[in-house]
Amino acid sequence: MMIDLLDKHIANLFESFEWSAYDTSCIKPYLRDQTNCNLSKKSLELPLLIPKMLIELTQLIRDDSVSPALRALAGGIYSYVFNPFDYINEESVGFLGLIDDVLIVFYGMQLIEALGKHECFPIVHEQDLQEAVKQWENVLSKEIVLAFKAYPRQVGGILATDLSKAECL
């Protein structure tokens, strides 16, 4: 139910976004090179994948064969999307404000796979998604990208009592 509502919200943001009048000025504070923002249409549409990514996370969370620590980490990553405190706020930049959500979920899924030592999220391995993520990594400021990559590890660190246990999630 919640994913369906999110899907509708993202679709509404996407439909109201003025692609013909797209101007990077709304996201300039987050960009590495504020004069050059070359993104493919697939990269700009990346947030449309959030519901599919959350469905894959939900499947892992519901899988009793997965360790409780990995399921908790997946829940922490999942919850970021619904957290009102974002790195990039949808209220100020519209549809592109979902970029932080999709990137954090992507990095979180990669971390879960690395810690679980097996592939469990088919979407993470799709070539189009990987290329779109790379484009955003090249456009966003290094500090923002590092913060997005660190967030899943921070969630994992909260779940563990020390760093050695965080590595074993």
C-alpha positions in Angstrom: 0.0 0.0 0.0 2.7 2.5 1.0 4.7 1.7 -2.2 1.6 2.2 -4.3 1.2 5.7 -2.7 4.8 6.5 -3.3 4.6 5.3 -6.9 1.7 7.7 -7.5 3.5 10.6 -5.8 6.6 10.0 -7.9 4.5 9.7 -11.1 2.8 13.1 -10.2 6.1 14.8 -9.6 7.4 13.3 -12.9 4.4 14.5 -14.9 4.6 18.0 -13.4 8.3 18.4 -14.0 9.0 20.7 -17.0 11.5 18.7 -19.1 11.5 21.3 -21.9 12.3 24.1 -19.4 14.7 21.9 -17.4 17.2 24.2 -15.8 20.0 23.0 -13.5 19.8 26.1 -11.4 17.5 24.4 -8.9 20.1 21.7 -8.1 23.2 23.8 -8.5 24.1 23.7 -4.8 24.6 20.0 -5.2 26.6 19.9 -8.4 30.3 19.4 -8.8 30.6 21.7 -11.8 27.9 24.3 -11.7 28.4 25.2 -15.4 28.0 21.7 -16.8 25.2 19.3 -16.0 25.1 16.7 -18.8 22.7 14.0 -17.8 20.9 11.6 -20.1 17.2 11.3 -20.0 17.6 7.9 -18.2 19.6 9.6 -15.5 17.0 12.2 -15.0 14.3 9.6 -14.8 16.2 7.5 -12.3 13.7 8.2 -9.4 11.0 6.3 -11.3 12.8 3.1 -10.2 12.4 3.8 -6.4 9.1 1.7 -6.1 10.7 -1.3 -7.9 13.8 -1.0 -5.6 11.6 -0.8 -2.5 9.7 -3.9 -3.6 13.0 -5.8 -3.8 14.0 -4.5 -0.3 10.6 -5.6 1.0 11.1 -9.1 -0.3 14.4 -9.4 1.5 12.9 -8.0 4.7 10.2 -10.6 4.6 12.6 -13.5 3.9 13.1 -15.5 7.1 16.3 -17.1 5.7 18.1 -13.7 5.7 19.9 -12.8 8.9 18.0 -10.4 11.3 20.9 -7.9 11.0 20.6 -7.7 7.2 16.8 -7.4 7.4 17.2 -4.6 9.9 19.7 -2.8 7.6 17.3 -3.2 4.7 14.5 -1.7 6.9 16.8 1.2 7.7 17.5 1.9 4.1 13.9 1.5 3.1 12.9 4.0 5.8 15.1 6.7 4.3 12.7 7.1 1.4 9.9 8.0 3.8 12.0 10.1 6.1 11.0 13.8 5.8 14.7 14.9 6.3 16.5 14.6 3.0 19.9 15.6 1.6 18.1 17.0 -1.4 14.5 18.1 -0.6 11.7 17.4 -3.1 9.9 20.5 -1.9 12.6 22.8 -3.2 13.7 21.0 -6.4 10.7 18.9 -7.3 11.2 15.5 -9.0 15.0 15.7 -8.9 14.8 15.9 -5.2 14.3 12.2 -5.2 17.9 11.6 -6.5 19.2 11.2 -2.9 16.5 8.6 -2.2 17.3 6.5 -5.2 21.1 6.7 -4.7 21.0 5.9 -1.0 18.7 2.9 -1.7 21.1 1.8 -4.5 24.2 2.0 -2.3 22.3 0.3 0.6 21.4 -2.6 -1.7 25.0 -2.9 -2.8 26.1 -2.9 0.9 23.5 -5.6 1.8 24.7 -7.8 -1.1 28.4 -7.3 -0.1 27.7 -8.2 3.6 25.4 -11.1 2.7 28.0 -12.3 0.2 25.4 -13.0 -2.6 23.3 -11.2 -5.1 19.8 -10.7 -4.0 18.7 -7.5 -5.8 18.4 -8.0 -9.6 17.8 -4.2 -10.2 21.2 -3.3 -8.8 22.8 -5.2 -11.6 20.9 -3.6 -14.5 23.2 -1.8 -16.8 21.0 1.2 -17.4 20.7 1.7 -13.6 24.4 1.4 -13.1 25.1 3.9 -15.9 22.6 6.4 -14.6 24.1 6.2 -11.1 27.6 6.8 -12.6 26.3 9.9 -14.4 24.9 11.3 -11.1 28.2 10.4 -9.3 30.1 12.5 -11.9 27.7 15.4 -11.7 27.0 15.7 -8.0 29.6 17.2 -5.6 32.0 14.7 -4.1 30.8 15.6 -0.6 27.2 14.7 -1.5 28.2 11.4 -3.2 30.3 10.5 -0.1 27.4 11.3 2.2 25.0 9.1 0.1 27.5 6.2 0.2 28.1 6.6 3.9 24.5 6.6 4.9 23.9 2.8 4.6 27.1 2.1 6.5 25.9 4.5 9.2 22.7 2.7 9.5 24.7 -0.6 9.8 26.9 1.0 12.4 23.9 1.9 14.5 22.7 -1.7 14.4 26.0 -3.1 15.5 27.7 -2.4 18.8 31.1 -1.8 17.3 32.8 -1.6 13.9 33.9 -5.2 13.8 30.3 -6.3 14.1 29.2 -3.8 11.5 31.4 -5.6 9.0 29.7 -8.9 9.8 26.1 -7.7 9.4 
